[in-house]
Amino acid sequence: MKKVALAACAKCKAPIAPHRACTQCGTYAGRRVVDTSRAAARLVKKAKTAAPAHAHEHKEKEAEVKK
């Protein structure tokens, strides 16, 4: 196994891989390159829509099992 090289974000001090944008604050080389608020809102919306996806019953499978 190889060691994983980590650096600290200059803005928020979160551990990040070298030459990558920070996933916590969205900065790279002192500039904001990722809109983290938009990404967080997208994840929340996706989680809300994914949860009720299987709240219904599958009638097709029940009919196949009865045969």
PDB file of N, H, CA, C and O in Angstrom:
ATOM      1  N   MET A   1       0.825  -1.176   0.000  1.00  0.00           N
ATOM      2  CA  MET A   1       0.000   0.000   0.000  1.00  0.00           C
ATOM      3  C   MET A   1       0.872   1.244   0.000  1.00  0.00           C
ATOM      4  O   MET A   1       1.975   1.267   0.546  1.00  0.00           O
ATOM      5  N   LYS A   2       0.338   2.265  -0.628  1.00  0.00           N
ATOM      6  H   LYS A   2      -0.558   2.246  -1.072  1.00  0.00           H
ATOM      7  CA  LYS A   2       1.036   3.546  -0.655  1.00  0.00           C
ATOM      8  C   LYS A   2       0.435   4.473   0.395  1.00  0.00           C
ATOM      9  O   LYS A   2      -0.739   4.356   0.747  1.00  0.00           O
ATOM     10  N   LYS A   3       1.247   5.382   0.883  1.00  0.00           N
ATOM     11  H   LYS A   3       2.200   5.477   0.597  1.00  0.00           H
ATOM     12  CA  LYS A   3       0.753   6.402   1.793  1.00  0.00           C
ATOM     13  C   LYS A   3      -0.082   7.399   1.002  1.00  0.00           C
ATOM     14  O   LYS A   3       0.236   7.721  -0.143  1.00  0.00           O
ATOM     15  N   VAL A   4      -1.137   7.877   1.616  1.00  0.00           N
ATOM     16  H   VAL A   4      -1.394   7.615   2.546  1.00  0.00           H
ATOM     17  CA  VAL A   4      -1.976   8.889   0.996  1.00  0.00           C
ATOM     18  C   VAL A   4      -1.446  10.252   1.412  1.00  0.00           C
ATOM     19  O   VAL A   4      -1.367  10.561   2.600  1.00  0.00           O
ATOM     20  N   ALA A   5      -1.087  11.055   0.434  1.00  0.00           N
ATOM     21  H   ALA A   5      -1.151  10.803  -0.531  1.00  0.00           H
ATOM     22  CA  ALA A   5      -0.582  12.398   0.723  1.00  0.00           C
ATOM     23  C   ALA A   5      -1.767  13.324   0.968  1.00  0.00           C
ATOM     24  O   ALA A   5      -2.693  13.385   0.159  1.00  0.00           O
ATOM     25  N   LEU A   6      -1.735  14.029   2.062  1.00  0.00           N
ATOM     26  H   LEU A   6      -0.983  13.979   2.719  1.00  0.00           H
ATOM     27  CA  LEU A   6      -2.783  14.984   2.386  1.00  0.00           C
ATOM     28  C   LEU A   6      -2.162  16.334   2.682  1.00  0.00           C
ATOM     29  O   LEU A   6      -1.049  16.431   3.199  1.00  0.00           O
ATOM     30  N   ALA A   7      -2.894  17.354   2.349  1.00  0.00           N
ATOM     31  H   ALA A   7      -3.798  17.275   1.929  1.00  0.00           H
ATOM     32  CA  ALA A   7      -2.499  18.718   2.666  1.00  0.00           C
ATOM     33  C   ALA A   7      -3.643  19.337   3.456  1.00  0.00           C
ATOM     34  O   ALA A   7      -4.709  18.733   3.577  1.00  0.00           O
ATOM     35  N   ALA A   8      -3.439  20.512   3.983  1.00  0.00           N
ATOM     36  H   ALA A   8      -2.573  21.002   3.884  1.00  0.00           H
ATOM     37  CA  ALA A   8      -4.485  21.219   4.712  1.00  0.00           C
ATOM     38  C   ALA A   8      -4.968  22.381   3.856  1.00  0.00           C
ATOM     39  O   ALA A   8      -4.170  23.092   3.246  1.00  0.00           O
ATOM     40  N   CYS A   9      -6.266  22.562   3.820  1.00  0.00           N
ATOM     41  H   CYS A   9      -6.914  21.984   4.316  1.00  0.00           H
ATOM     42  CA  CYS A   9      -6.847  23.689   3.093  1.00  0.00           C
ATOM     43  C   CYS A   9      -6.364  24.982   3.742  1.00  0.00           C
ATOM     44  O   CYS A   9      -6.362  25.103   4.967  1.00  0.00           O
ATOM     45  N   ALA A  10      -5.963  25.931   2.934  1.00  0.00           N
ATOM     46  H   ALA A  10      -5.965  25.832   1.939  1.00  0.00           H
ATOM     47  CA  ALA A  10      -5.454  27.199   3.452  1.00  0.00           C
ATOM     48  C   ALA A  10      -6.547  28.023   4.127  1.00  0.00           C
ATOM     49  O   ALA A  10      -6.257  28.828   5.012  1.00  0.00           O
ATOM     50  N   LYS A  11      -7.794  27.832   3.721  1.00  0.00           N
ATOM     51  H   LYS A  11      -8.030  27.178   3.002  1.00  0.00           H
ATOM     52  CA  LYS A  11      -8.876  28.635   4.270  1.00  0.00           C
ATOM     53  C   LYS A  11      -9.517  27.996   5.501  1.00  0.00           C
ATOM     54  O   LYS A  11      -9.657  28.645   6.538  1.00  0.00           O
ATOM     55  N   CYS A  12      -9.911  26.709   5.385  1.00  0.00           N
ATOM     56  H   CYS A  12      -9.797  26.182   4.542  1.00  0.00           H
ATOM     57  CA  CYS A  12     -10.655  26.089   6.488  1.00  0.00           C
ATOM     58  C   CYS A  12      -9.869  25.011   7.230  1.00  0.00           C
ATOM     59  O   CYS A  12     -10.360  24.457   8.213  1.00  0.00           O
ATOM     60  N   LYS A  13      -8.671  24.713   6.778  1.00  0.00           N
ATOM     61  H   LYS A  13      -8.272  25.164   5.979  1.00  0.00           H
ATOM     62  CA  LYS A  13      -7.768  23.739   7.411  1.00  0.00           C
ATOM     63  C   LYS A  13      -8.278  22.298   7.344  1.00  0.00           C
ATOM     64  O   LYS A  13      -7.801  21.448   8.096  1.00  0.00           O
ATOM     65  N   ALA A  14      -9.227  22.008   6.468  1.00  0.00           N
ATOM     66  H   ALA A  14      -9.614  22.698   5.857  1.00  0.00           H
ATOM     67  CA  ALA A  14      -9.710  20.636   6.287  1.00  0.00           C
ATOM     68  C   ALA A  14      -8.670  19.835   5.510  1.00  0.00           C
ATOM     69  O   ALA A  14      -7.972  20.401   4.669  1.00  0.00           O
ATOM     70  N   PRO A  15      -8.549  18.543   5.766  1.00  0.00           N
ATOM     71  CA  PRO A  15      -7.588  17.737   5.002  1.00  0.00           C
ATOM     72  C   PRO A  15      -8.066  17.540   3.567  1.00  0.00           C
ATOM     73  O   PRO A  15      -9.219  17.178   3.334  1.00  0.00           O
ATOM     74  N   ILE A  16      -7.177  17.780   2.611  1.00  0.00           N
ATOM     75  H   ILE A  16      -6.240  18.074   2.800  1.00  0.00           H
ATOM     76  CA  ILE A  16      -7.512  17.618   1.194  1.00  0.00           C
ATOM     77  C   ILE A  16      -6.347  16.951   0.481  1.00  0.00           C
ATOM     78  O   ILE A  16      -5.214  16.974   0.962  1.00  0.00           O
ATOM     79  N   ALA A  17      -6.633  16.363  -0.658  1.00  0.00           N
ATOM     80  H   ALA A  17      -7.554  16.344  -1.048  1.00  0.00           H
ATOM     81  CA  ALA A  17      -5.581  15.810  -1.499  1.00  0.00           C
ATOM     82  C   ALA A  17      -4.868  16.968  -2.195  1.00  0.00           C
ATOM     83  O   ALA A  17      -5.506  17.966  -2.530  1.00  0.00           O
ATOM     84  N   PRO A  18      -3.576  16.856  -2.414  1.00  0.00           N
ATOM     85  CA  PRO A  18      -2.856  17.937  -3.080  1.00  0.00           C
ATOM     86  C   PRO A  18      -3.401  18.201  -4.491  1.00  0.00           C
ATOM     87  O   PRO A  18      -3.800  17.268  -5.188  1.00  0.00           O
ATOM     88  N   HIS A  19      -3.416  19.429  -4.892  1.00  0.00           N
ATOM     89  H   HIS A  19      -3.092  20.186  -4.325  1.00  0.00           H
ATOM     90  CA  HIS A  19      -3.860  19.858  -6.221  1.00  0.00           C
ATOM     91  C   HIS A  19      -5.328  19.536  -6.474  1.00  0.00           C
ATOM     92  O   HIS A  19      -5.712  19.239  -7.605  1.00  0.00           O
ATOM     93  N   ARG A  20      -6.146  19.593  -5.434  1.00  0.00           N
ATOM     94  H   ARG A  20      -5.834  19.834  -4.515  1.00  0.00           H
ATOM     95  CA  ARG A  20      -7.583  19.365  -5.542  1.00  0.00           C
ATOM     96  C   ARG A  20      -8.304  20.503  -4.826  1.00  0.00           C
ATOM     97  O   ARG A  20      -7.765  21.100  -3.894  1.00  0.00           O
ATOM     98  N   ALA A  21      -9.516  20.798  -5.264  1.00  0.00           N
ATOM     99  H   ALA A  21      -9.954  20.313  -6.021  1.00  0.00           H
ATOM    100  CA  ALA A  21     -10.327  21.801  -4.590  1.00  0.00           C
ATOM    101  C   ALA A  21     -10.834  21.229  -3.272  1.00  0.00           C
ATOM    102  O   ALA A  21     -11.092  20.030  -3.166  1.00  0.00           O
ATOM    103  N   CYS A  22     -10.972  22.070  -2.291  1.00  0.00           N
ATOM    104  H   CYS A  22     -10.763  23.044  -2.376  1.00  0.00           H
ATOM    105  CA  CYS A  22     -11.459  21.651  -0.976  1.00  0.00           C
ATOM    106  C   CYS A  22     -12.950  21.351  -1.070  1.00  0.00           C
ATOM    107  O   CYS A  22     -13.721  22.160  -1.588  1.00  0.00           O
ATOM    108  N   THR A  23     -13.350  20.194  -0.572  1.00  0.00           N
ATOM    109  H   THR A  23     -12.724  19.537  -0.151  1.00  0.00           H
ATOM    110  CA  THR A  23     -14.764  19.824  -0.622  1.00  0.00           C
ATOM    111  C   THR A  23     -15.568  20.515   0.468  1.00  0.00           C
ATOM    112  O   THR A  23     -16.795  20.559   0.383  1.00  0.00           O
ATOM    113  N   GLN A  24     -14.918  21.051   1.480  1.00  0.00           N
ATOM    114  H   GLN A  24     -13.921  21.015   1.549  1.00  0.00           H
ATOM    115  CA  GLN A  24     -15.617  21.708   2.578  1.00  0.00           C
ATOM    116  C   GLN A  24     -15.961  23.160   2.261  1.00  0.00           C
ATOM    117  O   GLN A  24     -17.091  23.594   2.483  1.00  0.00           O
ATOM    118  N   CYS A  25     -14.994  23.908   1.747  1.00  0.00           N
ATOM    119  H   CYS A  25     -14.076  23.555   1.567  1.00  0.00           H
ATOM    120  CA  CYS A  25     -15.235  25.331   1.490  1.00  0.00           C
ATOM    121  C   CYS A  25     -15.216  25.684   0.004  1.00  0.00           C
ATOM    122  O   CYS A  25     -15.619  26.788  -0.364  1.00  0.00           O
ATOM    123  N   GLY A  26     -14.759  24.775  -0.858  1.00  0.00           N
ATOM    124  H   GLY A  26     -14.432  23.878  -0.559  1.00  0.00           H
ATOM    125  CA  GLY A  26     -14.796  24.999  -2.296  1.00  0.00           C
ATOM    126  C   GLY A  26     -13.694  25.879  -2.850  1.00  0.00           C
ATOM    127  O   GLY A  26     -13.850  26.431  -3.939  1.00  0.00           O
ATOM    128  N   THR A  27     -12.584  26.030  -2.139  1.00  0.00           N
ATOM    129  H   THR A  27     -12.458  25.581  -1.255  1.00  0.00           H
ATOM    130  CA  THR A  27     -11.504  26.881  -2.629  1.00  0.00           C
ATOM    131  C   THR A  27     -10.352  26.056  -3.176  1.00  0.00           C
ATOM    132  O   THR A  27     -10.131  24.916  -2.770  1.00  0.00           O
ATOM    133  N   TYR A  28      -9.629  26.656  -4.102  1.00  0.00           N
ATOM    134  H   TYR A  28      -9.808  27.583  -4.432  1.00  0.00           H
ATOM    135  CA  TYR A  28      -8.410  26.066  -4.648  1.00  0.00           C
ATOM    136  C   TYR A  28      -7.448  27.208  -4.918  1.00  0.00           C
ATOM    137  O   TYR A  28      -7.791  28.148  -5.635  1.00  0.00           O
ATOM    138  N   ALA A  29      -6.278  27.141  -4.368  1.00  0.00           N
ATOM    139  H   ALA A  29      -6.000  26.377  -3.786  1.00  0.00           H
ATOM    140  CA  ALA A  29      -5.237  28.161  -4.534  1.00  0.00           C
ATOM    141  C   ALA A  29      -5.752  29.551  -4.154  1.00  0.00           C
ATOM    142  O   ALA A  29      -5.441  30.539  -4.820  1.00  0.00           O
ATOM    143  N   GLY A  30      -6.546  29.620  -3.075  1.00  0.00           N
ATOM    144  H   GLY A  30      -6.799  28.818  -2.534  1.00  0.00           H
ATOM    145  CA  GLY A  30      -7.022  30.898  -2.581  1.00  0.00           C
ATOM    146  C   GLY A  30      -8.239  31.453  -3.295  1.00  0.00           C
ATOM    147  O   GLY A  30      -8.725  32.523  -2.931  1.00  0.00           O
ATOM    148  N   ARG A  31      -8.746  30.752  -4.307  1.00  0.00           N
ATOM    149  H   ARG A  31      -8.350  29.883  -4.603  1.00  0.00           H
ATOM    150  CA  ARG A  31      -9.924  31.223  -5.042  1.00  0.00           C
ATOM    151  C   ARG A  31     -11.079  30.256  -4.829  1.00  0.00           C
ATOM    152  O   ARG A  31     -10.865  29.051  -4.690  1.00  0.00           O
ATOM    153  N   ARG A  32     -12.280  30.767  -4.803  1.00  0.00           N
ATOM    154  H   ARG A  32     -12.454  31.745  -4.915  1.00  0.00           H
ATOM    155  CA  ARG A  32     -13.459  29.912  -4.684  1.00  0.00           C
ATOM    156  C   ARG A  32     -13.790  29.370  -6.069  1.00  0.00           C
ATOM    157  O   ARG A  32     -14.081  30.137  -6.988  1.00  0.00           O
ATOM    158  N   VAL A  33     -13.746  28.058  -6.216  1.00  0.00           N
ATOM    159  H   VAL A  33     -13.510  27.436  -5.470  1.00  0.00           H
ATOM    160  CA  VAL A  33     -13.985  27.446  -7.519  1.00  0.00           C
ATOM    161  C   VAL A  33     -15.216  26.549  -7.524  1.00  0.00           C
ATOM    162  O   VAL A  33     -15.704  26.182  -8.593  1.00  0.00           O
ATOM    163  N   VAL A  34     -15.726  26.189  -6.350  1.00  0.00           N
ATOM    164  H   VAL A  34     -15.330  26.486  -5.482  1.00  0.00           H
ATOM    165  CA  VAL A  34     -16.902  25.331  -6.251  1.00  0.00           C
ATOM    166  C   VAL A  34     -17.926  26.034  -5.383  1.00  0.00           C
ATOM    167  O   VAL A  34     -17.609  26.493  -4.286  1.00  0.00           O
ATOM    168  N   ASP A  35     -19.156  26.121  -5.873  1.00  0.00           N
ATOM    169  H   ASP A  35     -19.413  25.749  -6.764  1.00  0.00           H
ATOM    170  CA  ASP A  35     -20.235  26.716  -5.091  1.00  0.00           C
ATOM    171  C   ASP A  35     -20.769  25.642  -4.152  1.00  0.00           C
ATOM    172  O   ASP A  35     -21.650  24.868  -4.527  1.00  0.00           O
ATOM    173  N   THR A  36     -20.240  25.592  -2.938  1.00  0.00           N
ATOM    174  H   THR A  36     -19.524  26.220  -2.633  1.00  0.00           H
ATOM    175  CA  THR A  36     -20.598  24.529  -2.002  1.00  0.00           C
ATOM    176  C   THR A  36     -22.032  24.650  -1.516  1.00  0.00           C
ATOM    177  O   THR A  36     -22.643  23.630  -1.194  1.00  0.00           O
ATOM    178  N   SER A  37     -22.592  25.836  -1.448  1.00  0.00           N
ATOM    179  H   SER A  37     -22.096  26.664  -1.709  1.00  0.00           H
ATOM    180  CA  SER A  37     -23.975  25.979  -0.998  1.00  0.00           C
ATOM    181  C   SER A  37     -24.925  25.363  -2.020  1.00  0.00           C
ATOM    182  O   SER A  37     -25.921  24.746  -1.642  1.00  0.00           O
ATOM    183  N   ARG A  38     -24.632  25.522  -3.294  1.00  0.00           N
ATOM    184  H   ARG A  38     -23.823  26.023  -3.600  1.00  0.00           H
ATOM    185  CA  ARG A  38     -25.470  24.930  -4.339  1.00  0.00           C
ATOM    186  C   ARG A  38     -25.343  23.405  -4.322  1.00  0.00           C
ATOM    187  O   ARG A  38     -26.336  22.695  -4.479  1.00  0.00           O
ATOM    188  N   ALA A  39     -24.130  22.908  -4.134  1.00  0.00           N
ATOM    189  H   ALA A  39     -23.323  23.485  -4.007  1.00  0.00           H
ATOM    190  CA  ALA A  39     -23.919  21.467  -4.089  1.00  0.00           C
ATOM    191  C   ALA A  39     -24.613  20.860  -2.875  1.00  0.00           C
ATOM    192  O   ALA A  39     -25.189  19.775  -2.969  1.00  0.00           O
ATOM    193  N   ALA A  40     -24.565  21.542  -1.747  1.00  0.00           N
ATOM    194  H   ALA A  40     -24.098  22.423  -1.671  1.00  0.00           H
ATOM    195  CA  ALA A  40     -25.224  21.042  -0.539  1.00  0.00           C
ATOM    196  C   ALA A  40     -26.738  21.033  -0.720  1.00  0.00           C
ATOM    197  O   ALA A  40     -27.407  20.087  -0.303  1.00  0.00           O
ATOM    198  N   ALA A  41     -27.277  22.067  -1.333  1.00  0.00           N
ATOM    199  H   ALA A  41     -26.733  22.836  -1.672  1.00  0.00           H
ATOM    200  CA  ALA A  41     -28.715  22.118  -1.576  1.00  0.00           C
ATOM    201  C   ALA A  41     -29.143  21.003  -2.522  1.00  0.00           C
ATOM    202  O   ALA A  41     -30.212  20.419  -2.347  1.00  0.00           O
ATOM    203  N   ARG A  42     -28.323  20.705  -3.515  1.00  0.00           N
ATOM    204  H   ARG A  42     -27.454  21.179  -3.658  1.00  0.00           H
ATOM    205  CA  ARG A  42     -28.619  19.630  -4.457  1.00  0.00           C
ATOM    206  C   ARG A  42     -28.630  18.271  -3.748  1.00  0.00           C
ATOM    207  O   ARG A  42     -29.488  17.433  -4.026  1.00  0.00           O
ATOM    208  N   LEU A  43     -27.687  18.055  -2.841  1.00  0.00           N
ATOM    209  H   LEU A  43     -26.990  18.735  -2.615  1.00  0.00           H
ATOM    210  CA  LEU A  43     -27.640  16.796  -2.100  1.00  0.00           C
ATOM    211  C   LEU A  43     -28.852  16.631  -1.191  1.00  0.00           C
ATOM    212  O   LEU A  43     -29.390  15.531  -1.066  1.00  0.00           O
ATOM    213  N   VAL A  44     -29.283  17.717  -0.555  1.00  0.00           N
ATOM    214  H   VAL A  44     -28.845  18.610  -0.656  1.00  0.00           H
ATOM    215  CA  VAL A  44     -30.456  17.661   0.312  1.00  0.00           C
ATOM    216  C   VAL A  44     -31.696  17.347  -0.509  1.00  0.00           C
ATOM    217  O   VAL A  44     -32.517  16.524  -0.105  1.00  0.00           O
ATOM    218  N   LYS A  45     -31.836  17.994  -1.656  1.00  0.00           N
ATOM    219  H   LYS A  45     -31.169  18.663  -1.984  1.00  0.00           H
ATOM    220  CA  LYS A  45     -32.990  17.754  -2.518  1.00  0.00           C
ATOM    221  C   LYS A  45     -32.988  16.317  -3.026  1.00  0.00           C
ATOM    222  O   LYS A  45     -34.037  15.675  -3.077  1.00  0.00           O
ATOM    223  N   LYS A  46     -31.832  15.817  -3.396  1.00  0.00           N
ATOM    224  H   LYS A  46     -30.980  16.339  -3.355  1.00  0.00           H
ATOM    225  CA  LYS A  46     -31.718  14.449  -3.890  1.00  0.00           C
ATOM    226  C   LYS A  46     -32.072  13.446  -2.794  1.00  0.00           C
ATOM    227  O   LYS A  46     -32.723  12.438  -3.067  1.00  0.00           O
ATOM    228  N   ALA A  47     -31.656  13.708  -1.578  1.00  0.00           N
ATOM    229  H   ALA A  47     -31.126  14.527  -1.356  1.00  0.00           H
ATOM    230  CA  ALA A  47     -31.956  12.812  -0.459  1.00  0.00           C
ATOM    231  C   ALA A  47     -33.452  12.793  -0.158  1.00  0.00           C
ATOM    232  O   ALA A  47     -34.001  11.746   0.185  1.00  0.00           O
ATOM    233  N   LYS A  48     -34.110  13.935  -0.283  1.00  0.00           N
ATOM    234  H   LYS A  48     -33.664  14.786  -0.561  1.00  0.00           H
ATOM    235  CA  LYS A  48     -35.551  13.997  -0.030  1.00  0.00           C
ATOM    236  C   LYS A  48     -36.331  13.217  -1.079  1.00  0.00           C
ATOM    237  O   LYS A  48     -37.299  12.535  -0.745  1.00  0.00           O
ATOM    238  N   THR A  49     -35.927  13.305  -2.337  1.00  0.00           N
ATOM    239  H   THR A  49     -35.140  13.859  -2.609  1.00  0.00           H
ATOM    240  CA  THR A  49     -36.658  12.607  -3.395  1.00  0.00           C
ATOM    241  C   THR A  49     -36.320  11.128  -3.439  1.00  0.00           C
ATOM    242  O   THR A  49     -37.132  10.337  -3.920  1.00  0.00           O
ATOM    243  N   ALA A  50     -35.157  10.727  -2.958  1.00  0.00           N
ATOM    244  H   ALA A  50     -34.498  11.370  -2.568  1.00  0.00           H
ATOM    245  CA  ALA A  50     -34.752   9.325  -3.005  1.00  0.00           C
ATOM    246  C   ALA A  50     -35.426   8.509  -1.912  1.00  0.00           C
ATOM    247  O   ALA A  50     -35.672   7.320  -2.114  1.00  0.00           O
ATOM    248  N   ALA A  51     -35.728   9.089  -0.782  1.00  0.00           N
ATOM    249  H   ALA A  51     -35.528  10.055  -0.617  1.00  0.00           H
ATOM    250  CA  ALA A  51     -36.295   8.345   0.343  1.00  0.00           C
ATOM    251  C   ALA A  51     -37.667   7.751   0.031  1.00  0.00           C
ATOM    252  O   ALA A  51     -37.857   6.563   0.294  1.00  0.00           O
ATOM    253  N   PRO A  52     -38.632   8.487  -0.508  1.00  0.00           N
ATOM    254  CA  PRO A  52     -39.943   7.884  -0.743  1.00  0.00           C
ATOM    255  C   PRO A  52     -40.017   7.034  -2.014  1.00  0.00           C
ATOM    256  O   PRO A  52     -41.099   6.560  -2.360  1.00  0.00           O
ATOM    257  N   ALA A  53     -38.937   6.835  -2.695  1.00  0.00           N
ATOM    258  H   ALA A  53     -38.058   7.221  -2.414  1.00  0.00           H
ATOM    259  CA  ALA A  53     -38.962   6.084  -3.945  1.00  0.00           C
ATOM    260  C   ALA A  53     -39.417   4.646  -3.743  1.00  0.00           C
ATOM    261  O   ALA A  53     -40.029   4.070  -4.642  1.00  0.00           O
ATOM    262  N   HIS A  54     -39.137   4.053  -2.589  1.00  0.00           N
ATOM    263  H   HIS A  54     -38.641   4.521  -1.858  1.00  0.00           H
ATOM    264  CA  HIS A  54     -39.541   2.674  -2.346  1.00  0.00           C
ATOM    265  C   HIS A  54     -40.591   2.563  -1.246  1.00  0.00           C
ATOM    266  O   HIS A  54     -40.697   1.522  -0.598  1.00  0.00           O
ATOM    267  N   ALA A  55     -41.349   3.600  -1.034  1.00  0.00           N
ATOM    268  H   ALA A  55     -41.263   4.445  -1.560  1.00  0.00           H
ATOM    269  CA  ALA A  55     -42.401   3.574  -0.031  1.00  0.00           C
ATOM    270  C   ALA A  55     -43.662   2.899  -0.565  1.00  0.00           C
ATOM    271  O   ALA A  55     -44.596   2.636   0.192  1.00  0.00           O
ATOM    272  N   HIS A  56     -43.690   2.624  -1.851  1.00  0.00           N
ATOM    273  H   HIS A  56     -42.932   2.838  -2.467  1.00  0.00           H
ATOM    274  CA  HIS A  56     -44.858   1.973  -2.438  1.00  0.00           C
ATOM    275  C   HIS A  56     -44.650   0.461  -2.527  1.00  0.00           C
ATOM    276  O   HIS A  56     -43.532  -0.035  -2.384  1.00  0.00           O
ATOM    277  N   GLU A  57     -45.736  -0.254  -2.762  1.00  0.00           N
ATOM    278  H   GLU A  57     -46.644   0.149  -2.878  1.00  0.00           H
ATOM    279  CA  GLU A  57     -45.637  -1.708  -2.882  1.00  0.00           C
ATOM    280  C   GLU A  57     -45.441  -2.083  -4.340  1.00  0.00           C
ATOM    281  O   GLU A  57     -45.922  -1.387  -5.235  1.00  0.00           O
ATOM    282  N   HIS A  58     -44.751  -3.159  -4.578  1.00  0.00           N
ATOM    283  H   HIS A  58     -44.360  -3.725  -3.852  1.00  0.00           H
ATOM    284  CA  HIS A  58     -44.504  -3.647  -5.924  1.00  0.00           C
ATOM    285  C   HIS A  58     -45.511  -4.744  -6.247  1.00  0.00           C
ATOM    286  O   HIS A  58     -45.309  -5.898  -5.870  1.00  0.00           O
ATOM    287  N   LYS A  59     -46.582  -4.402  -6.933  1.00  0.00           N
ATOM    288  H   LYS A  59     -46.747  -3.465  -7.240  1.00  0.00           H
ATOM    289  CA  LYS A  59     -47.651  -5.359  -7.223  1.00  0.00           C
ATOM    290  C   LYS A  59     -47.252  -6.355  -8.301  1.00  0.00           C
ATOM    291  O   LYS A  59     -47.727  -7.490  -8.285  1.00  0.00           O
ATOM    292  N   GLU A  60     -46.386  -5.962  -9.245  1.00  0.00           N
ATOM    293  H   GLU A  60     -46.000  -5.039  -9.259  1.00  0.00           H
ATOM    294  CA  GLU A  60     -45.973  -6.874 -10.310  1.00  0.00           C
ATOM    295  C   GLU A  60     -45.224  -8.069  -9.734  1.00  0.00           C
ATOM    296  O   GLU A  60     -45.444  -9.204 -10.156  1.00  0.00           O
ATOM    297  N   LYS A  61     -44.362  -7.824  -8.797  1.00  0.00           N
ATOM    298  H   LYS A  61     -44.183  -6.902  -8.454  1.00  0.00           H
ATOM    299  CA  LYS A  61     -43.578  -8.903  -8.202  1.00  0.00           C
ATOM    300  C   LYS A  61     -44.464  -9.822  -7.371  1.00  0.00           C
ATOM    301  O   LYS A  61     -44.247 -11.033  -7.349  1.00  0.00           O
ATOM    302  N   GLU A  62     -45.461  -9.261  -6.687  1.00  0.00           N
ATOM    303  H   GLU A  62     -45.637  -8.277  -6.705  1.00  0.00           H
ATOM    304  CA  GLU A  62     -46.374 -10.081  -5.905  1.00  0.00           C
ATOM    305  C   GLU A  62     -47.168 -11.011  -6.809  1.00  0.00           C
ATOM    306  O   GLU A  62     -47.409 -12.163  -6.449  1.00  0.00           O
ATOM    307  N   ALA A  63     -47.579 -10.528  -7.978  1.00  0.00           N
ATOM    308  H   ALA A  63     -47.384  -9.592  -8.271  1.00  0.00           H
ATOM    309  CA  ALA A  63     -48.340 -11.348  -8.915  1.00  0.00           C
ATOM    310  C   ALA A  63     -47.481 -12.484  -9.457  1.00  0.00           C
ATOM    311  O   ALA A  63     -47.980 -13.593  -9.649  1.00  0.00           O
ATOM    312  N   GLU A  64     -46.197 -12.227  -9.706  1.00  0.00           N
ATOM    313  H   GLU A  64     -45.792 -11.326  -9.550  1.00  0.00           H
ATOM    314  CA  GLU A  64     -45.298 -13.268 -10.202  1.00  0.00           C
ATOM    315  C   GLU A  64     -45.048 -14.333  -9.145  1.00  0.00           C
ATOM    316  O   GLU A  64     -44.921 -15.510  -9.481  1.00  0.00           O
ATOM    317  N   VAL A  65     -44.977 -13.955  -7.904  1.00  0.00           N
ATOM    318  H   VAL A  65     -45.081 -12.998  -7.631  1.00  0.00           H
ATOM    319  CA  VAL A  65     -44.717 -14.901  -6.823  1.00  0.00           C
ATOM    320  C   VAL A  65     -45.908 -15.825  -6.628  1.00  0.00           C
ATOM    321  O   VAL A  65     -45.730 -17.003  -6.318  1.00  0.00           O
ATOM    322  N   LYS A  66     -47.117 -15.313  -6.805  1.00  0.00           N
ATOM    323  H   LYS A  66     -47.262 -14.356  -7.058  1.00  0.00           H
ATOM    324  CA  LYS A  66     -48.335 -16.106  -6.614  1.00  0.00           C
ATOM    325  C   LYS A  66     -48.514 -17.169  -7.685  1.00  0.00           C
ATOM    326  O   LYS A  66     -49.199 -18.162  -7.441  1.00  0.00           O
ATOM    327  N   LYS A  67     -47.920 -16.997  -8.866  1.00  0.00           N
ATOM    328  H   LYS A  67     -47.363 -16.190  -9.063  1.00  0.00           H
ATOM    329  CA  LYS A  67     -48.098 -17.952  -9.968  1.00  0.00           C
ATOM    330  C   LYS A  67     -47.485 -19.267  -9.700  1.00  0.00           C
ATOM    331  O   LYS A  67     -47.558 -20.165 -10.538  1.00  0.00           O
TER     332      LYS A  67
END
